[in-house]
Amino acid sequence: MTIEIESTPLWLETPLIYSSHISSLLSASVYLKLENLHPSQSFKYRGISHFINHAKATHGPDLHCIIASGGNAGIAGACAANVLKVKCTVYIPEGVSRQTLDFLKKEGAEVVVAGKFYAEALKRAEEAVRSDPNGVMIPAYDDPIVWEGHSSMVTEIARQIPDKPDAIFCSVGGGGLLGGLVVGCKNIGWDDVPLVALETIGSNCFYQSIRLNSQHDYTLPNGVQVVDDSTHNIPLAHLTKLTSRASGSLGASQPSAGVVKMVMERRGGIRCVSVPDEMSMQAVEFFAEDHKMLAELACATTLTAAYKSDLLAALFPSAKKPRTLVFIVCGGFKISMSEMVEYRQIVEENLKKGKAWEVLCDGETWTVQK
C-alpha cells in the first residue's frame, strides 16, 4: 500500500501586520509576522508538523512520534500528532511547569518525566526509539525537513508585504527558525535580504559559532568549548552551561552545523546580536503595551531591536530611508502574568545600575541606551 503525504499543510497562514507603534519609533515601515498564533503558540508548529506529516507518509498510521522537550517543540509535536491521529510521547526533564504538562496531555500526548536535565530526557527518548519499530525521533530544530516547513513563512511574507524587506529579524537558539528563513529566502530569490539573528547572552551558542568560523583569532569566553563537526567540516561552539533566563527556549548548547554552514555561505549574510536578559524583559513589556500580546522571553529577544533605535542605526548605519523591516514574532508558551510582574521588577532594578546595556554584535561590544 502506498501512503501519501497530506497535500494540505497543518498550519494556517499567519498574519503579517503593520506596526504603527514600532514604525513610528524606528522611522521605518515595520511588519510583524505573528507566528505566535499557531495552535501550539509558536513557529515550531510549521516545521515539526511538516516533519510528522512526512513521517506518517513513510511509516503509516502506526507511527509513534517521540520527542524530548520541555517546551515549545514538544507542544508543537503533540499538537501535530493529535491532528494526524498518531501516537506521541514527549520526554521531559523534571521541573517543567504544570501548564506545559496540562497542555501536552490535553493534546493527547503521553508524557514521561525522565531525569533532571534535557540531556537525560533526550537519552531516554533515544532509547525508546531504538526499542520501538514504529518509533521516530522528532527533531526540535536540526533537520532539513523541519527547515522546509519553517520556510513557508517566507513564502507567505512575500505575498503579504507590499515591498521587499530590507532586513528580517529573528531569534535564534539551535537554528531551526533561522534555517527556515535561509531556505525560504533562497526559494523566492531573497538571498540578498540581510538576516539579523538575536540571542541572549548566556545562551548564545549560534553567535559564538559564527565568530569561530569568521574570526580566526577569536578567543572563546569561559564556559564555551569547540566541537568539530566532521559532516560540514566546521567548528561549533558548545556551551557547557546556560545562564540566560531565555534558555528554556533558546537553550541549545550548540547550534545546527547545517544552519551555520548555510548562513556562512549565504549572499545576504547575517548580523549576529547578543543582548542581556533584562533588555529582552523590557521588550516583553513594551510589546504587551503596544500590541496587547504576551511574548515569551525568547520571542522578545527579537523585538529588542524593534524598541532600540540606536541598535538598529548601529546595525544599518548607511541604510536608506524609509526602510521596510520584518520581525518574526516567533511566539512561545512560556510566559505568564506572574513572569511579567517579575520581569518588570528585574528591569526596574537594572535601570538603577547605569544608563546603557552592553550588546555583542559580530565580534564588537556596543552600548545601547536603556
N, C-alpha and C positions, 0 to 999 in steps of 0.2 A: 504494500500500500504506500502511495506517495502522499506525504503530508506537506502541505504548502503553508508558507508563512502568511499571516494575516496581511492583506493588502492595505488596510487602513491602520495607521499608527494608533497607539493607545492614547497619546496625548492630543489635546486640542490646541489650536493656535492661541498663543498668549498675546495680550495687548502690548502695543508699543505706544506709550503715552508721552505727549509733550509736557514737560515740567516747566510751568511758568515761574515757579519759585526758584529753581536752580538755574534756569536760563537767565533770569534777571541777575542773579548773584554772579554768574560767570561771564555775562555779556556774550552768550553763545546760544545756539539752538540745541537744547538738551532733551534727549529722549530716554525714557526708562523702559526697558524690556522686562515685563513683570512675570518672571519665572517663578515667583512665589505663589502663583495662582494654580499650579498643578495640583492634582489630588493629593499628592504626598507633600505638598507645600514647598517643594524645591525643584530646581532644574534637573536633578538627578533622575527624575521620572522619565525624561526623554531617553537617555542612553541606556538606563537599566531596563526599562520596559522593552526597548528595541532589542537588547541582548536576550531577554527572556523569550521574546517572540521568536527569535532565531532558534533558540534552544528548543522550544516546543516543536518547531518545524523539523528539527533534527531528531529529537528523542521521542516525540509523540506525547499523548495526553498523560502518560505516566511519569513525565518529567518531575523531578524533585529539585526545586531551587534551594540552594544552600548558600548562605551569605554570612559573613562575620562583620558585624557593625553595631555600634551603639547609638546610631543616629540616622541621618538622612538617607544614606544608601540602603540601610535595612528597611526603612519605611517605604522607600520607593520600590524595593524588591517585593515587599509584602503586598503593596497596592497593585502592582502589575500582575503578580501571581494570582491574586484574588480575581482580577478581571478575566484572566486567561484560564481560570479554574484549574490551576496546577498547584501541587503541594509546595509549601515554602517553610523552611526552617531558618530562623535567624539566631545566630550565636552571638551573645552579647557579654561583655565583661560586667563584673559587679559594679554597682553604683549608678547604673542607668536610671534615669528618672521614671517615676511611676507613670507620668503622662506618656512617655515614649512606649513603655510596656503596654499600656492600655491601647494605644494607637495600633501597635503591631497585632495585638490579639483581636481587636475589632476588625482588622483586615484578614483575619483567619490564619495568621501565621503561627506556627509553633515556635515558642521562644525557649532557648536553652541558655542559662547563665553559666558561663564557663571561664573561670579564672578572674583575677583582679585587673588584668590588663588586656588591651586589644590583642596583643601577640598571642596570649593564651587562648582567647576566643577563636582566633584565626587557626591556630593549631588544631583545636577540636573540630572546627568546620572542615579542615582539610582531611582529617581522619574520617569524618562522616562521608565525605565524597568518595574516598577510596573504598569504603565498605558498602556503598550503595550503587548498584549498577545503573540506576536511574538518576543518581545524584550529579548535579552540575554546579560547580562553584560560580557564583555570580560576582564578577569583579566590580569593585566600587568605582574605579576610575581608569585602570590601566589595561585598556583593550580597544583595538580599532573599531569593533562593532559598537562599543559604548560611545566612542568619539563620533562615529557616524550618526548615531541617534541625536547626540547633542548638537551636531552641525545643522540640524533642521531649524534651529532658532535663527541662524544667519539667513537662511532662505526666506524665512518669514520677515525678518527685518528688512531685507531688500525689497519686499513687496509693500511694506508698511511705511517706509520712511520716504520723505519727499526728495531728499538729496543723499548722495553717497556720503557716509560719515567720514570725518577727518580723524577719528580715533574711536576705538571701542575699549571700554574699561571692564575688567572683571576681577574677581578674587581668585586666588589660586592656592590649592593645597597640594594634592598629589598631581594635579594637572589635567584631570578629566574634562572640566569645562573648557579650559584653555585649548586642549587638543581638539575639542569640538569646534571652537571658533576658528582655529587654524584650518581645519578641514573644510568647514563651511565657507570661509573666505576664499579658499582656493577653488572651490566648486563654482563660485559665481563671479570669479575674476576680481576679487578684492584683496589680492595678495599684497597690494601696496598700502593697504589701510593699517596704520600703526595699532598695535595692541598694547594696552597698559595692564600689567598683572600686579595685583596688590596683595600683600600678605601682612600679617602682624609679626613684629619682632618676637622671636621665641618660638615661632612655628614656620619660619621662612626657608624651608629646605629648597624650594624652587629658586629663590633669589640666590642662595649660596651656590647652587649647582650651576646657574648661569654665570656667576662670577668665576667659578672654577674653569669653565670652558671658554671664557672670553678674555680673561685677565690672567696670564700665565704666572705672574708673580704674586697672585692673590694669596694672602695668608688667612686661613680659616680661623674663625673665633673658637674659643674654648667650647667644648661640647659638640663639636662638629667633626666628623670623620670623613675620609674619602673612601668611596666604594667604586671600584672599576666595573663598568658594565661591558661585558665582552660581546654581547649581541650588537650593540650600537657603537662600540669602541669609544666610549666617552666616560669621564669620571662623573660621579654623582656625589652630592653632599648628603651625609646621613646624620640626622640629629639624634644624639644619644639621649636627650631629654627635651621634652616640650614644656616650655614655661609660659606660653601665652594662654589667656583665658579663651581665645578663639580656637584652641587646639582640638576642641570637640568636633569641629568640622574641618578646620584647616590642619588636621592632626596627622598628616602623613609624615613619617620620619625621613623618607626620601621620595623624590618625585618619580614619575614615569620617565624612563630613559627615552622612550619613543617620542614623547611630547617635547622633552628637552632638545632632542635631535631635530625635530620638525621646526621648532622655534628658531634654533640657531641657523637653519638653512633658509628661513623664510625671507622673502624680499623686503616685506614691510617691516621686518624686525619686531622688537619688543622692548618696552621700557619696564623694568622691574623695580617695584617700590615696596619698602617695608616700613610699616608705621607702628607706633606704640599702641597698646591696647586701649589706653584712655582716649586716643584720637578716634578709634572705631566706636567706643562707647558714646562719645559726644555725637557722632554721626547717627547713631541709633535714635537719640532723642530728637535731633534736627529733622530726620526723615519722618518720624512719627508726628511731629508737629505740622510739617508741611503737607504730608500725603496721607495721614491718618492710617498708617500701616506700621506694624511692628516688624523690625528686621533683626534677624539673628546677627550676632557679632561678626561672624564670617562674612555675611552679606553686607553689613555696614562698612566693612573694610574697603569694599569697592567705592562706597559713597563718600569716603573721606576726601577723595579728590573732587567730588561734587561740591563740597562745602568749604573748600580751602582754595580760593582763587590764586593765592600766591604759589601753591603747589602746582596748580595747572599751568601757571605762567612759567614756572621753572621747567616743567616737562616740555612745553612747547613755546620757547621764547620767541621764535620767529614766525609763529603761525599767523596766517592771515585771518582777519575778522570779516564777517561773522563766521564762527566755526560751527560745525554740526557734530555733536558728540552723543554717543550711545553708552549708557551704563546698564550692565546686566544686573538686575535685581534678582540674584540667584535664589533667594528665599532661604528656608530652613525652619525646622521645627523647634529649635532650642532657644526660645525666647518667651518670656512671661512678664507680667506686670511687676512681680517682685524683683525680677532681674533688672527691669527698667529703673526701679527705685534705687537699687544697689549701684547701678552704673552712674546714675546722677550723683550719688554721694561720692563715688570714687573720683569722678571728673571734677567735682567742686573742690575736693581736697587737692587734686593735682594742679588746678588753676592757681592755687596759692603759692606754688613752688617755682614759678617762673612764667615768662611771657611767651615762650616758644617750645615746640616739641622738636626733637631730633628725628629726622626721617632719612632712611637709606634709599638711595636711588642710583642704580648702575655703578656701584662702587664708590659713590660720593656720599658725604653726610651733609644734609641740608637742614636748615631751621625753618619751621613753619609756625606762623603765629597761631596761638591758641584762640 
